[in-house]
């Protein structure tokens, strides 16, 4: 009977361990909308954008995207795949903000150069040296010929 209890205890322990492993995946990396880096929720079906982690809004059903151990010391407490480090070591952005055509780092290091490795401007964008720091090397085509200079060369008004 002692052996039976030991086997039963081992079986219960194994079931609990497997349940915990299935409940909390070790790797939470996933591809969210538009193939952006994402965070996998405990349900193993919901993938949220990296920038939705630690934003004070529970996007996962159980709130695991807002847990203290994940959000206590940003960006150090986040898994590395959720973070992009700007060229200025004092700044960082969420990984899904890299190559989004916006100057999130403040120095365009999230949009230009070897660290970012962004693709060239797409068909919805005009390539130029922008006047404003909101954009880095691509200006939305919707701003072309709007009577406002967005490119240093004025190409957004006369060529685009």
C-alpha positions as CSV (number, residue, x, y, z in Angstrom):
1,X,0.0,0.0,0.0
2,X,2.9,2.3,0.6
3,X,4.1,1.7,-3.0
4,X,0.6,2.4,-4.3
5,X,0.5,5.7,-2.4
6,X,4.0,6.6,-3.8
7,X,2.9,5.8,-7.3
8,X,-0.3,7.8,-6.8
9,X,1.6,10.8,-5.4
10,X,4.0,10.7,-8.3
11,X,1.2,10.5,-10.8
12,X,-0.6,13.5,-9.2
13,X,2.7,15.4,-9.1
14,X,3.3,14.7,-12.8
15,X,-0.2,15.8,-13.7
16,X,0.2,19.1,-11.8
17,X,3.6,19.7,-13.4
18,X,2.2,19.1,-16.9
19,X,-0.8,21.3,-16.2
20,X,1.5,24.1,-15.1
21,X,3.7,23.7,-18.2
22,X,0.7,23.7,-20.5
23,X,-0.8,26.7,-18.7
24,X,2.2,29.0,-18.9
25,X,4.3,28.6,-22.1
26,X,8.0,29.2,-21.6
27,X,8.4,30.9,-25.0
28,X,5.8,33.7,-25.5
29,X,7.2,34.9,-28.8
30,X,4.6,35.1,-31.6
31,X,3.9,37.0,-34.8
32,X,1.1,39.5,-34.2
33,X,-0.8,41.6,-36.9
34,X,1.2,42.6,-40.0
35,X,3.9,40.1,-38.9
36,X,5.0,42.4,-36.0
37,X,6.7,40.9,-33.0
38,X,4.1,39.8,-30.4
39,X,3.5,38.3,-27.0
40,X,1.7,35.0,-26.6
41,X,-1.0,35.0,-23.9
42,X,-1.6,32.0,-21.6
43,X,-4.4,30.7,-23.8
44,X,-1.8,30.0,-26.4
45,X,-4.1,31.5,-29.1
46,X,-4.1,35.2,-28.4
47,X,-1.0,37.1,-29.8
48,X,-0.8,40.8,-28.8
49,X,1.6,43.4,-30.2
50,X,4.8,43.9,-28.2
51,X,3.7,47.5,-27.4
52,X,0.5,46.2,-25.7
53,X,2.7,44.6,-23.0
54,X,3.0,46.6,-19.8
55,X,0.7,49.4,-21.2
56,X,-1.6,49.3,-18.1
57,X,-4.4,47.6,-20.1
58,X,-4.9,43.8,-19.8
59,X,-5.0,42.5,-23.3
60,X,-4.6,38.9,-22.3
61,X,-7.6,37.2,-20.7
62,X,-5.7,36.5,-17.4
63,X,-3.8,39.7,-17.4
64,X,-0.4,38.1,-17.9
65,X,0.7,40.9,-20.1
66,X,0.6,43.3,-17.1
67,X,2.1,41.0,-14.4
68,X,4.5,42.7,-12.0
69,X,7.5,40.5,-12.8
70,X,7.1,41.4,-16.5
71,X,6.6,45.1,-16.0
72,X,8.5,45.9,-12.8
73,X,11.8,47.2,-14.4
74,X,11.2,48.2,-18.0
75,X,12.8,47.4,-20.3
76,X,15.1,45.0,-18.3
77,X,12.2,42.8,-17.1
78,X,10.9,42.3,-20.6
79,X,12.0,39.4,-22.8
80,X,14.6,40.6,-25.3
81,X,12.5,40.0,-28.3
82,X,9.9,42.6,-27.2
83,X,12.5,45.4,-27.0
84,X,14.5,47.4,-29.6
85,X,17.4,49.4,-28.2
86,X,17.9,52.8,-29.9
87,X,21.4,54.0,-30.8
88,X,21.2,56.2,-27.7
89,X,21.5,53.7,-24.9
90,X,19.2,55.7,-22.7
91,X,16.2,55.0,-25.0
92,X,14.3,52.0,-26.2
93,X,11.1,51.2,-28.0
94,X,8.9,48.1,-28.3
95,X,10.0,45.8,-31.1
96,X,6.8,46.4,-33.1
97,X,7.7,50.1,-33.2
98,X,10.9,49.3,-35.2
99,X,10.4,49.9,-39.0
100,X,6.9,51.5,-38.5
101,X,8.0,54.6,-40.5
102,X,7.7,56.8,-37.4
103,X,10.7,58.2,-35.5
104,X,10.0,56.5,-32.1
105,X,13.6,56.7,-30.9
106,X,13.9,60.4,-31.6
107,X,17.1,59.9,-33.6
108,X,15.6,57.6,-36.4
109,X,17.7,54.7,-35.2
110,X,14.5,52.6,-35.1
111,X,13.9,53.3,-38.8
112,X,17.4,53.7,-40.4
113,X,20.8,52.1,-40.3
114,X,22.1,48.6,-39.6
115,X,20.4,48.2,-36.2
116,X,16.9,48.7,-37.5
117,X,17.4,46.8,-40.9
118,X,14.2,48.2,-42.3
119,X,12.9,47.6,-45.8
120,X,12.8,50.5,-48.3
121,X,9.7,52.8,-48.5
122,X,6.7,51.0,-49.8
123,X,4.2,52.2,-52.4
124,X,2.2,54.2,-49.8
125,X,5.3,56.2,-48.9
126,X,7.6,58.8,-50.6
127,X,11.3,58.5,-50.0
128,X,13.1,61.8,-49.1
129,X,14.9,63.6,-46.3
130,X,12.1,64.9,-44.2
131,X,11.9,68.3,-42.7
132,X,10.1,67.2,-39.6
133,X,11.4,64.6,-37.1
134,X,8.1,62.7,-37.0
135,X,9.3,60.8,-40.1
136,X,12.8,59.5,-40.9
137,X,13.3,58.6,-44.6
138,X,9.8,57.9,-45.8
139,X,6.8,60.4,-45.8
140,X,3.3,59.1,-46.3
141,X,2.1,59.7,-49.9
142,X,-1.1,61.2,-48.5
143,X,1.0,64.2,-47.6
144,X,2.2,64.7,-51.2
145,X,1.0,68.0,-52.8
146,X,-0.9,69.1,-49.7
147,X,0.7,72.6,-49.7
148,X,3.0,71.8,-46.8
149,X,6.8,71.1,-47.1
150,X,7.6,67.6,-45.7
151,X,10.8,67.0,-47.6
152,X,13.9,69.2,-47.6
153,X,13.9,69.1,-51.4
154,X,10.2,70.0,-51.6
155,X,9.9,66.8,-53.7
156,X,6.7,66.0,-51.8
157,X,5.1,69.0,-53.4
158,X,6.6,69.0,-56.9
159,X,7.6,65.4,-57.8
160,X,5.6,63.0,-55.6
